[in-house]
Amino acid sequence: MTTELSPDTLTGRLERARQDYRDLAGLGLSLDLTRGKPAPQQLDLSEELLSLPGGRHTAADGTDVRNYGGLQGLPELREMFAGVLQVPVGQLLAAGNSSLELMHDCLVHALLSVVPGAKSRWVEQERIAFLCPVPGYDRHFALCERFGIDMIPVPMTPDGPDMETVERLVAEDPAIKGIWCVPKYSNPDGVCYSEATVARLATMSTAAPDFRIFWDNAYAAHHLTDEPVEIADLLAACAGAGTPDRAFVFGSTSKITAAGAGVAFFGSSPANVQWLLGNNAKRSIGPDKVNQLRHVLFLRDADGVRAHMERQRALLQPKFEAVARILEAELGGTGLATWTSPRGGYFVTLEVPDGCAAEVVRRAGEAGIVLTPAGATHPYGDDPRDAVIRIAPSYPGLAELEQAIEGLAVCVRLVGYEQQAR
């Protein structure tokens, strides 16, 4: 990545970077790029939710949403999101407010009850491990740490996880019970899994008969271009390959309507759905069907979801374009960084020279620009190259975002040239 510079050129660039950093620190900034939160303007798009469901309290099938029951969730809401998540309506559950909560529960239930295809509870087994494509989502890794599940990093490629590595590992080690996947506009690289990758995940031989793909399709509807990416249908691929129970599909409206006040979804084989429903029946009297009806009335149908996401895109796309424009202007041709150009999702990955990411994040923080900790994109917070920085452009206003990315570029130049000067 690094471009060789003559000693005089390096000295000049380092002095310029140091002055730019002094100027940056003198601005007294207080900017936060840590998490992919919707901006207030995005949340305003769903303001109507707060006045719904009005005086109505019956679902399309006559269900009184104020009362107990209905663990599967409202049929009309499940129908609305079945296409988005590529799950047949009868195999899709509309549950609580967070897909992370559903992932947590699936791990707990797998540990404490026998998943379809398993010979025993996971907690009774000596060791449990998950494959973790890297860079990846820190909350997935936190769940594994929470339950003492070993994490095995697997490199990401432009088509998804390195399938040769995945296939070799799952074939030889029965302790490997799952893999984390964000298959569309992945967090943080924006990678979309290829059709071949999906097919190989469905058909690969696994030493564990109860192996599960945790298919976190968080950004299924979050496009940033005129041509939305379509990915292959994992559930259908698994059914066709004779591995119908392999996939757990997750999604939510957290970044569609109101974060923390949306609806989460789980889709899988009929056997897995009954397994989760049976376990959930012991911990819940049913989901918030009032909120589900609110979402039905607000979004209306699948076309309504697409129209709403176009309004979201109109707010997000200029921010991602600003990040790309500034990084190119400030770091293009320096050899100090590369970055992703996602077609959807919520993140940009910035790669800096090996050994520099933590120092860039530290310098940025001291100048008032708070970033996700270096290493958060890897299991146990350990990026062995110390090279990956996750940028979350969604929350700040455009002017603040531009200021933050310009400041981040200053820190990259400073740390990169300091490393070359050693």
Phi, psi and omega per residue, in radians:
M1 nan -0.709 -3.012
T2 -1.315 2.406 3.097
T3 -1.668 2.291 3.129
E4 -1.213 2.293 3.127
L5 -2.089 2.622 3.029
S6 -1.188 2.716 -3.126
P7 -0.959 -0.747 -3.125
D8 -1.146 -0.740 3.128
T9 -1.108 -0.749 3.135
L10 -1.094 -0.766 3.135
T11 -1.050 -0.750 -3.136
G12 -1.135 -0.751 -3.124
R13 -1.195 -0.625 3.118
L14 -1.166 -0.730 3.112
E15 -1.111 -0.701 3.101
R16 -1.118 -0.727 3.133
A17 -1.130 -0.672 3.122
R18 -1.150 -0.697 3.104
Q19 -1.182 -0.730 3.099
D20 -1.046 -0.657 -3.136
Y21 -1.219 -0.691 3.080
R22 -1.058 -0.721 3.103
D23 -1.115 -0.721 3.141
L24 -1.094 -0.828 -3.125
A25 -1.085 -0.504 -3.127
G26 -1.327 -0.149 -3.120
L27 -1.352 -0.320 -3.130
G28 1.135 0.730 -3.092
L29 -1.236 2.731 2.991
S30 -2.525 1.461 -3.034
L31 -2.155 2.522 -3.029
D32 -2.236 2.010 3.096
L33 -2.038 0.511 -2.963
T34 -1.355 -0.774 -3.000
R35 -2.182 2.678 -3.129
G36 -1.442 1.160 -3.138
K37 -1.563 2.496 3.002
P38 -1.091 2.500 3.072
A39 -1.282 2.753 3.098
P40 -0.920 -0.635 3.135
Q41 -1.125 -0.577 3.063
Q42 -1.203 -0.740 3.115
L43 -1.127 -0.577 3.115
D44 -1.059 -0.477 3.138
L45 -1.074 -0.414 -3.106
S46 -1.873 0.348 -3.089
E47 -0.993 -0.579 -3.109
E48 -1.039 -0.465 3.123
L49 -0.941 -0.604 -3.033
L50 -1.210 -0.295 3.110
S51 -1.768 0.024 -3.128
L52 -1.837 2.742 0.083
P53 -1.493 0.294 3.132
G54 1.150 -2.347 -3.137
G55 -1.538 0.055 -3.078
R56 -1.540 2.447 3.093
H57 -2.486 0.357 3.077
T58 -2.115 2.410 3.071
A59 -1.411 3.104 -3.068
A60 -1.060 -0.555 -3.123
D61 -1.599 0.172 3.116
G62 1.592 -0.043 3.124
T63 -1.049 2.309 3.029
D64 -1.438 1.856 -3.003
V65 -1.211 -0.162 3.134
R66 -1.442 -0.126 -2.960
N67 -1.918 3.118 -3.137
Y68 -1.148 2.889 2.954
G69 1.677 -2.994 3.109
G70 1.248 0.837 -3.081
L71 -1.059 -0.452 -3.133
Q72 -1.327 -0.306 -3.081
G73 1.593 2.922 -3.061
L74 -1.166 2.268 -3.110
P75 -1.017 -0.668 -3.080
E76 -1.198 -0.520 3.082
L77 -1.307 -0.693 3.097
R78 -1.115 -0.657 3.094
E79 -1.130 -0.638 -3.115
M80 -1.119 -0.610 -3.045
F81 -1.843 -0.022 -3.126
A82 -1.057 -0.751 -3.141
G83 -1.205 -0.710 -3.138
V84 -1.034 -0.757 -3.055
L85 -1.654 -0.032 3.109
Q86 1.033 0.863 3.134
V87 -2.326 2.252 3.054
P88 -0.992 2.511 -3.060
V89 -0.951 -0.734 -3.108
G90 -1.193 -0.230 3.140
Q91 -1.950 0.263 -3.114
L92 -2.034 2.306 3.062
L93 -1.880 2.419 2.947
A94 -1.838 2.030 -2.938
A95 -2.053 -2.192 -3.065
G96 -1.398 -2.574 -3.000
N97 -1.761 -0.056 -2.967
S98 -2.538 2.213 3.063
S99 -1.179 -0.517 3.082
L100 -1.073 -0.667 3.084
E101 -1.079 -0.715 3.106
L102 -1.153 -0.699 3.086
M103 -1.095 -0.759 3.079
H104 -0.997 -0.837 -3.093
D105 -1.139 -0.676 3.120
C106 -1.105 -0.681 3.071
L107 -1.131 -0.789 -3.140
V108 -1.074 -0.811 -3.124
H109 -1.134 -0.635 3.105
A110 -1.173 -0.615 3.103
L111 -1.221 -0.645 -2.972
L112 -1.847 -0.229 3.063
S113 -2.378 2.890 -3.018
V114 -1.547 2.030 3.101
V115 -1.267 2.667 3.102
P116 -0.921 2.272 -3.138
G117 1.655 -0.237 -3.111
A118 -1.492 2.712 3.081
K119 -1.649 -0.353 -3.141
S120 -2.764 3.002 3.077
R121 -1.199 2.555 -3.141
W122 -1.065 -0.586 -3.089
V123 -1.136 -0.363 -3.140
E124 -1.491 -0.088 -3.107
Q125 -1.655 2.601 -2.985
E126 -1.099 -0.669 -3.074
R127 -2.566 2.432 3.051
I128 -2.182 2.388 -3.135
A129 -2.393 2.661 3.045
F130 -2.203 2.522 2.970
L131 -1.434 2.425 -3.076
C132 -2.247 1.714 3.043
P133 -1.011 2.351 -3.108
V134 -2.221 2.495 -0.006
P135 -1.202 2.652 -3.078
G136 -2.524 -2.836 -2.978
Y137 -1.649 2.127 -3.036
D138 -1.090 -0.517 -3.117
R139 -1.275 -0.508 2.992
H140 -1.063 -0.813 -3.108
F141 -1.130 -0.647 3.137
A142 -1.118 -0.633 3.093
L143 -1.105 -0.759 3.114
C144 -1.078 -0.776 3.109
E145 -1.064 -0.702 -3.117
R146 -1.006 -0.649 -3.046
F147 -1.875 0.198 3.086
G148 1.206 0.504 3.120
I149 -1.554 2.160 3.128
D150 -1.116 2.502 3.131
M151 -2.004 2.254 -3.130
I152 -2.019 1.919 -3.128
P153 -1.159 2.477 3.062
V154 -2.278 2.292 -3.106
P155 -1.140 2.519 2.995
M156 -1.543 2.595 3.032
T157 -2.155 3.044 3.076
P158 -1.085 -0.238 -3.132
D159 -1.870 0.108 -3.062
G160 2.079 -2.854 -3.137
P161 -1.105 2.657 3.104
D162 -1.113 1.771 -2.970
M163 -1.234 -0.471 3.074
E164 -1.095 -0.736 3.099
T165 -1.170 -0.787 3.139
V166 -1.028 -0.872 -3.090
E167 -1.074 -0.698 -3.141
R168 -1.150 -0.786 -3.072
L169 -1.166 -0.807 -3.068
V170 -1.238 -0.439 -3.141
A171 -1.309 -0.495 -3.004
E172 -1.799 -0.233 -3.011
D173 -2.230 1.842 -3.134
P174 -1.210 -0.209 3.093
A175 -1.317 -0.305 3.120
I176 -1.370 1.889 -3.023
K177 -1.771 -0.180 -3.080
G178 -2.943 3.024 3.048
I179 -2.470 2.420 3.049
W180 -1.508 2.312 3.112
C181 -2.404 2.281 2.905
V182 -1.983 1.595 -2.826
P183 -1.357 -0.280 -3.049
K184 -2.259 2.132 -3.089
Y185 0.902 0.975 -2.931
S186 -1.014 2.649 3.065
N187 -1.600 1.997 0.177
P188 -1.945 0.058 -2.961
D189 -1.453 -0.355 -3.048
G190 1.397 0.182 -3.136
V191 -1.145 2.476 3.009
C192 -1.996 2.240 -3.079
Y193 -1.151 2.376 3.126
S194 -1.344 2.852 3.102
E195 -1.049 -0.660 3.135
A196 -1.151 -0.687 3.122
T197 -1.109 -0.785 3.129
V198 -1.070 -0.750 3.138
A199 -1.099 -0.718 -3.122
R200 -1.210 -0.630 3.073
L201 -1.091 -0.663 -3.103
A202 -1.291 -0.586 -2.984
T203 -1.774 -0.209 -3.018
M204 -1.116 2.621 3.091
S205 -1.438 2.312 -3.137
T206 -2.134 2.403 3.107
A207 -1.182 -0.512 3.105
A208 -1.558 2.094 3.132
P209 -1.196 -0.310 -3.117
D210 -1.874 0.510 3.119
F211 -1.116 2.426 -3.118
R212 -2.271 2.401 2.995
I213 -1.680 1.996 3.073
F214 -1.498 1.669 -2.954
W215 -1.639 1.519 -3.047
D216 -1.510 1.516 -3.043
N217 -1.519 1.003 -2.999
A218 -1.140 -0.475 -3.013
Y219 -2.011 0.495 -3.063
A220 -0.968 -0.573 -3.076
A221 -1.946 0.169 -2.965
H222 -1.781 1.332 -3.088
H223 -1.600 2.682 3.108
L224 -2.156 0.107 -3.101
T225 -2.334 3.030 3.105
D226 -1.280 -0.250 -3.098
E227 -2.116 1.548 3.141
P228 -1.013 2.435 3.089
V229 -1.334 2.404 3.030
E230 -1.966 2.376 3.108
I231 -1.960 2.814 -3.132
A232 -1.186 2.699 -3.085
D233 -1.441 1.840 -3.076
L234 -1.163 -0.764 -3.121
L235 -1.037 -0.767 3.123
A236 -1.140 -0.691 3.123
A237 -1.102 -0.724 3.125
C238 -1.163 -0.746 3.117
A239 -1.061 -0.720 -3.140
G240 -1.240 -0.432 -3.100
A241 -1.602 -0.004 -3.107
G242 1.378 0.342 3.085
T243 -2.144 0.919 -2.962
P244 -1.091 -0.470 -3.081
D245 -1.542 0.054 -2.973
R246 -1.264 -0.529 -2.956
A247 -1.817 2.290 2.883
F248 -1.890 2.034 -3.128
V249 -1.784 2.295 -3.132
F250 -2.182 2.602 3.047
G251 -2.860 2.989 3.111
S252 -2.850 2.979 3.044
T253 -1.739 0.303 -3.037
S254 -0.985 -0.655 3.130
K255 -1.854 0.261 3.084
I256 -1.828 -0.817 -3.134
T257 -2.016 -1.677 -3.083
A258 -2.118 2.065 -3.132
A259 -1.102 2.269 -3.110
G260 1.450 -0.172 3.120
A261 -2.316 0.530 3.140
G262 -1.815 -2.619 -3.137
V263 -2.321 2.406 3.106
A264 -1.864 2.696 -3.070
F265 -2.268 2.557 3.027
F266 -2.307 2.284 3.100
G267 -2.308 2.494 3.130
S268 -2.958 -2.868 3.088
S269 -1.216 2.792 3.078
P270 -0.958 -0.683 -3.129
A271 -1.139 -0.761 3.121
N272 -1.162 -0.671 3.125
V273 -1.087 -0.763 3.119
Q274 -1.160 -0.643 3.071
W275 -1.047 -0.824 -3.132
L276 -1.206 -0.734 3.120
L277 -1.057 -0.741 3.136
G278 -1.080 -0.705 3.100
N279 -1.259 -0.721 -3.120
N280 -1.152 -0.523 -3.134
A281 -1.081 -0.361 -3.140
K282 -1.566 -0.175 -3.125
R283 -2.086 -0.115 -3.053
S284 -2.606 2.548 3.053
I285 -1.616 0.110 3.112
G286 2.320 2.790 -3.137
P287 -1.327 3.070 3.098
D288 -1.371 1.556 -3.087
K289 -1.284 -0.406 3.044
V290 -1.088 -0.784 3.122
N291 -1.171 -0.629 3.101
Q292 -1.126 -0.724 3.095
L293 -1.124 -0.668 3.086
R294 -0.992 -0.770 3.141
H295 -1.199 -0.646 3.095
V296 -1.066 -0.812 -3.103
L297 -1.190 -0.593 -3.105
F298 -1.350 -0.849 -3.063
L299 -1.482 -0.480 3.014
R300 1.330 -0.997 -3.104
D301 -2.872 -3.063 -3.105
A302 -1.056 -0.656 3.082
D303 -1.128 -0.618 3.095
G304 -1.133 -0.656 3.089
V305 -1.102 -0.797 -3.134
R306 -1.093 -0.722 3.134
A307 -1.136 -0.702 3.119
H308 -1.114 -0.712 -3.132
M309 -1.229 -0.443 3.011
E310 -1.169 -0.628 3.073
R311 -1.183 -0.635 3.054
Q312 -1.116 -0.776 -3.121
R313 -1.046 -0.676 -3.124
A314 -1.050 -0.501 3.113
L315 -1.487 -0.616 -3.039
L316 -1.483 -0.684 -3.016
Q317 -0.989 -0.769 3.122
P318 -1.056 -0.515 3.138
K319 -1.246 -0.754 3.112
F320 -1.173 -0.624 3.081
E321 -1.140 -0.649 3.115
A322 -1.137 -0.721 3.111
V323 -1.048 -0.833 -3.123
A324 -1.101 -0.752 -3.115
R325 -1.092 -0.786 -3.076
I326 -1.259 -0.723 3.125
L327 -1.089 -0.692 3.116
E328 -1.149 -0.755 -3.110
A329 -1.168 -0.668 -3.015
E330 -1.627 -0.492 -3.028
L331 -2.171 -0.213 3.136
G332 -1.038 2.304 3.110
G333 1.431 -0.071 -3.137
T334 -1.456 -0.376 -3.043
G335 1.335 0.140 -3.070
L336 -1.694 -0.138 -3.074
A337 -2.834 2.652 2.874
T338 -2.269 2.776 -3.107
W339 -2.626 2.779 -3.121
T340 -1.534 2.752 3.069
S341 -2.160 1.362 -3.013
P342 -1.187 2.608 3.093
R343 -1.685 0.064 3.117
G344 -3.106 -3.097 3.129
G345 1.519 -2.740 -2.951
Y346 -2.265 0.052 -2.975
F347 -2.390 2.740 2.966
V348 -2.160 2.345 3.059
T349 -1.717 2.224 3.081
L350 -1.916 2.177 3.060
E351 -1.901 2.257 3.135
V352 -1.999 2.990 -3.137
P353 -0.982 2.561 3.130
D354 -0.895 2.393 3.116
G355 1.498 0.105 -3.024
C356 -1.981 -0.313 -2.957
A357 -1.081 -0.851 -3.092
A358 -1.073 -0.663 -3.127
E359 -1.247 -0.650 3.060
V360 -1.066 -0.803 3.140
V361 -1.087 -0.706 3.137
R362 -1.136 -0.811 -3.134
R363 -1.112 -0.706 3.119
A364 -1.091 -0.754 3.129
G365 -1.058 -0.701 3.127
E366 -1.177 -0.406 3.099
A367 -1.633 0.106 3.059
G368 1.618 0.255 3.109
I369 -2.026 1.850 -3.062
V370 -1.577 2.178 -3.133
L371 -2.037 2.829 2.994
T372 -1.009 2.366 -3.111
P373 -0.942 2.437 3.032
A374 -1.058 2.399 -3.102
G375 1.697 -0.268 -3.124
A376 -1.089 -0.379 -3.122
T377 -1.451 0.093 -3.093
H378 -2.291 2.659 3.087
P379 -0.958 2.489 3.125
Y380 1.069 0.276 3.132
G381 1.194 0.380 -3.030
D382 -2.063 1.755 2.989
D383 -1.557 1.865 -3.025
P384 -1.050 -0.425 3.111
R385 -1.600 -0.255 -3.049
D386 0.857 0.968 -3.011
A387 -2.265 -0.274 -2.963
V388 -1.784 2.279 3.064
I389 -2.205 2.251 3.122
R390 -1.656 2.234 3.096
I391 -1.864 2.271 3.117
A392 -2.009 1.698 -3.009
P393 -1.446 -0.101 -2.866
S394 -1.236 -0.720 -2.905
Y395 -1.346 -0.801 -3.070
P396 -1.145 2.728 2.943
G397 -1.136 2.840 -3.034
L398 -1.043 -0.758 -3.126
A399 -1.119 -0.749 3.117
E400 -1.141 -0.693 3.134
L401 -1.096 -0.795 3.130
E402 -1.032 -0.722 3.113
Q403 -1.111 -0.714 -3.118
A404 -1.172 -0.736 -3.112
I405 -1.233 -0.662 3.050
E406 -1.063 -0.728 3.104
G407 -1.168 -0.691 3.099
L408 -1.074 -0.719 3.123
A409 -1.086 -0.658 3.069
V410 -1.033 -0.777 -3.117
C411 -1.158 -0.647 3.100
V412 -1.108 -0.776 3.130
R413 -1.116 -0.767 -3.112
L414 -1.063 -0.917 -3.080
V415 -1.181 -0.693 -3.133
G416 -1.111 -0.771 -3.129
Y417 -1.285 -0.565 3.055
E418 -1.084 -0.726 -3.142
Q419 -1.116 -0.709 3.134
Q420 -1.170 -0.495 -3.085
A421 -1.406 -0.193 -3.106
R422 -1.214 nan nan
